[in-house]
Amino acid sequence: MLDIITETTTAHTLFEQTIYAKRRFSDELDYRPLPDADTLRHGLSDIFDVILGMFTDSRLEDDTQGILWSFVNSFHRKVERIQKDLDQNEDAQQKSQREQDGSEVKSVELEDLITEGQTLLEQRATFELMRDHGGELFEANTGGLWRPISGSKVNHITMTAAMIDSRDYIKAKQRAETRAFIPEGTLIAFTGGTDYQDYKTIWATLDKTKAKHTDMVLAHGGGT
């Protein structure tokens, strides 16, 4: 597993997963490269300088912070829209997997969905970088901390191996703590209406189950 070490939030390069991109509702492949990360950062810095230069020492200077916040937020909103497209792409891939029948048509359909998903991942990484660097520029130029009004500010590129291992550990710990309250054995769920009074049938069924699963642990809905 690869650790991605960063000096700042946006100190990473964009990783191109494929030699071409494919967008939804388009049959044409796009062989143009992703924009260079350094070029994006320099471009954002230039845009901030232009906006600040336009408004400083003018009667619109008090509006500068709001304009810069909205500019950065436009990238965050784009990330949210891409995430929705990614969720739809995942559903479409799962549906296509179930429909695979060995035909070339179905195979190509799935391959296209995979490429579209990879393209969306690249787009998300690009706009996350722009949002995060824009947030740093916002803080440096206004003294305020940029935060989105809605949604979470997650950067998928900076998810390090240590973070993933930590989350896996916490999940495993929670499962272990939960199992501590569950007796060992084959769990048999048992339920029924409170007005069911044929106890002989109930006991006969439980006896058969016990004979088949000698380590039976009975789970029921409670009550008397």
N, C-alpha and C positions, 0 to 999 in steps of 0.2 A: 504494500500500500504506500502511496506516495504522499509525503508531507509537503504542503505548499506553504512556504515561509514568506511572510510579508512584513515589510518595514512599516507600511501604512496600509490603510484600508484598500487603496487602489493600486498598490505596488505589485501588480501581477500583469502578465501578458495574456492576450486572448489566444485561446487554443482552438485551432480549426480542426474539426473532427473529420471533415471530408474535403475532397479537392473541388467540390462543387456544392451549390445549395439548391434547394427546391422549395418553392413556396406553395401554399395551398391554392387550389383552383388554377394552377399554371402547369402546363406540360413542358415548359422550357426550363432547362437547367442553367443555373447562374454560376459561371466559372470565375467571377470576380472575387478577389480575396477580401477577407475581413479588413476593416480599417485598423491601422497600427495603433496599439494602445498609447504609445507616446504621442502620436499625432492627435489622438482624441484629447488627451490631457492638455496639450499645448493649445489646441483649438478652443477648449472650454475656458482656459485662462484668458485667451484673447477676447472671447465673447464677454466675460465678466469685465475686462478692462474697458471694452467699448460701452457697455451699459453704464458703468460707473462714470466714464468720461462724459456721457451724454447728460446725466442727471446731476452730477456734482456741481455745487454752487448755483443751482437753479431752483425755481420754486417747486420743482418736481423731485427734489432730492429726498424728501421724506418718504416718497413712494418707492425708492430704490430697493429697500429690503423686501418689500412685497413682490416686486417684479422679479428679483433674483430668486426668491423662494418658489414662485410659480414656475420659473424656468427649470429649476432642479426638479420640482415635483412632476413636470411633464415626463421626465425619464422614469420616475417611479410609477406613474400611471401606465406608461408603456410596458414596464415590467409586469404589472398586474394583468394587462391584457394578454401578453405573451404567455403568462402562466395559465390562463384560462384556455388558450389554444393548445398548450402542452397537455392539459388534462383531457381535452377532447381528442387529441392525437393518441394519447395512451388508451382511451376507450376504443378508438377506432382500430388500433393495433390489436387489442385483445379480441375484438370482434372478428377481425380479419384472420387471426390465428385460429379461431374456432371454425372458420369457414374454409380453411385450406383443404383442397380436395386433390392436390397433386397437379392441377392444371397450371399452365404458364400464366394465364390471366390472373388467377388468385395470387400466384407467387409474386408477379410484378406489382400487383396492388399493395402487397405487404411491404415489398422493398421500397416503394414510393413513400409509404407512410413512415417507414424507419428514417429515410432521408429527410423527410419533412420534419420529423421530430428532432433530428440532429441539427437541422437548420434553426429550429426554434430555440434549442439549447444555446447555440452560438449567439443568436439575437439577444437572448436573456442575459447572457454573460456580458455582452457589449453594453447594453443599456444599464445594467447594474454598475458596471465600471463608471459610466458617465454620471449616473446618479450619485455614486459614492464620492467621486472626485469633485463633482459639483457641490456636494454637501461640505466637503473640506474647504473649497473656495468660498462658499457662503459664510462659513464660520470665520475664516481668515479675514474676510472683507467687512463683515457686519458685526462680528463679535457674538452673534447669536448661534444657537445650535439648530441645525436643520433636522427636522423630524417630520415624517408624513402624518397627515391628519388621520388617514385610515390605512389599515394594512400594516404589515411588519417590514422592517428594513433588513431583509435577509440577503446576504451575498453568498451565492452557491459556490463561487470559485474559491472563497476563503474557508470553506468547510474542510479543515485539516483532518488528517488521520487521527490525531489525538482527540479532536472533538467527536469524531465518529465512534472511536473506541470508548470514549467516556459515556456517550449516549447508550451504546450497546451494554456497557457495564451497568448503568443505572436500570435499564430495562431488565437485565438478567437478575439484578438484586431484587427488583420489585417482584419478579416471578418467583424467586426463591422464598421471599418473605410470605407471599401468598400461599405457596405450597406448604409452608410450615403449619398452616391451619387446616390442611386437607389431609385426612388419613391416607396412608398408602393402600393401594388395591385398585380393583376394577370399579370404576364409578358407575353406579346404576341409578338413573333418574327415575323417580316414581311419583306420579301425581294422579289426582282424580277428584271428582266432585265430593263435597262434604255430605251429600245426601246418598252416596253409594254405600250400601250396608251389607253387601255380599262378602263378608269377611273370609268365608271359607275359600272362595275363588281367589281372593287376594293372597291369602297365606299359601295356597297351592302354587300360585304363580311365583311367589317369592321363593318357595322351596325349590322349584325347578331351576330358577335363576341361580340360587345359591349352589345347587349341585353342579351347575355348569361353570360358575365362577366362584370358586371356593374362597377367593380373597375379596368377595363383594363388599363394596362400601355403598350403603344406601343413602341416596340424596332424595329428600322429599320437600314438599312445599310448606311444611310446618303445620300448625294447628293441632287439634286433638283427635 
